Amino acid sequence: MISIRWHGRGGQGCFTAARLLGAAAVNAGRYALAFPSFGPERRGAPVLGFTRIDDAPITDRSEVSECDGVVVLDDTLLNDRAVVGLRPGGWFVANTRLSTVPFLPEGVRFTALDAWELARQILGKPIVNTAMLGALIAASNVVPVSDAAKAIEEDPGVKQAEKNKALFLKAWHQVTG
Amino acid sequence: MNGGSVPSRRRFLSGNDAVAEGVRLARPHVIAAYPITPQTTVVERLADMVSDGRLSTEYMYVESEHSALSALIGASAVGARTFTASSSQGLLYMAECLHYASGGRFPIVMMNANRSVALPWNILGDQRDSLSLLDSGWIQSYALDAQEALDLTLQAFAVAEHPEVLTPVMVNLDGFVLTHTYEAVDVPPTELADEFLPPFVTANRMDLDRPKSLGFVAGAADNTEFKYLQHVGVLNAAGVIADAEAKFNRIFGRKGGGLAEAYLCDDAEYILITLGSVAGTVRSVVDDLRAAGRRVGLLRLRYLRPFPGKEIAASIGRAKAVGVLEKDISFGHEGAVYTNVLSALARGGNAPPSLNFVAGLGGRDISRADIKGMFDILSDEESPRRFDSPVRFIGLRGAKAGLA
């Protein structure tokens, strides 16, 4: 089972990204759970999202304590708390212009994307969740890129689906290189 | 696969979304509900469906949960199919009307998002809300996952409205863990849902051609008979649930689990009995322990009323010890589910030593390590005193932990 943890602030679409990744895995014929950090939501406060993906039905409903990937949507959340529980060999994907971070655990692969800039260009506003989904998939290959694009098209909660798909693909291309 | 030509649609939905889809497929005449976390998105989705025309229903805005259920009692009394949803304090505010609905034999269906009850104030999941209402005369089911939430919701109407049952049904989903978690759900087409669930027809309604008294007084001379008939109605639900699940399987190709579902219990020495979504986590631990050669099993209670007493007695087999894991405590005694299970074991004439694991209160995580720990305590044959205090608060902090 693969577990991905998403870090963002309320209103940035952090959980939507977690849900899109889960839907992408289901599109690919796999099993997935996606859930937010439980409890009240406040705009601007730090929030978490989680995605579990497996080839078999997932029955474990306990909290995610260790994960294979962490995605940080907001660079003000880029600190050592973001890497707690991240397994060696995992992916750390951040919305930043930095080329590395001082708290990166040994054996963790770092991927950076200046998603603010891409989102401003394509959406005209700083909403980076689909861009960071593209960056994660480019870094990790956890789901096929086409299945994630389909998830963006079909999710009723995604506004400006066509533009978000374009942003997602642009981010994916940029990280893939 | 389903039996019709129209395929089901596989969608990525939350537990609350899945309930709303189940309600849409049941085509209720009247919905009345008051929003409360973590139930809110159920009534939001239903309002969306009414607004965009996917669901044709009388959607009533009410000022409280008490009014919501009162309104549905009135609607059901003219023969309408009815739905509401609530949680925690909202469910407790309905408590008076719960008895009115069951006593009046009004087959209302309710979704309850299991949530802690105040004080201390807490919006996260445990089962103390619905378990405190086991005696309200409602049938109670507990979903394992979002698919089962949809299936139980659709089936609830068939069970509640059956003339041999005529009893309201409460479908319970663990707050947040189920209500707010997304997963793949097969949403059946309306054509097949219509085949499964025919329109509601009842003699228990106001009818100008056949006038009768509803919501009446019954004094000492008749009251026992009415209460006996209510008891029989809930007992009858056991057979009606089995029939409904068989029909559901014929039409949709998904089997139900009956009142209780045993997993690897046949040769199990140690069995955990539980309900709701945590059964999934227990199952994953059972798989791991089985792989390590330990004979452990899981018995999941899908319904608490009617109570699966016979199923429990039949599933325990040669178990050396059993544990009951629940998100509940009846202060000064033990968890309500444990009390019910002990009664079933005693009547079955096979009551092995047992423990009551109280966990998940106020939304605290029940980890795989916690569950493995429960099996370890049950199977620690070096410790003959392990059953001395049956109620164990899992993960209790502080100096008084010795009480647990």
Interface residues (C-beta under 8 A of the other chain):
Chain A: R19 G22 A23 V26 Y31 A32 L33 A34 F35 P36 F38 G39 P40 I58 T59 D60 R61 S62 E63 S65 A151 D155
Chain B: R10 F12 T37 I123 L124 G125 D174 F176 V177 H180 T181 Y182 E183 A184 S277 V278 G280 T281 R283 S284 G363 D365 I366 S367 R368
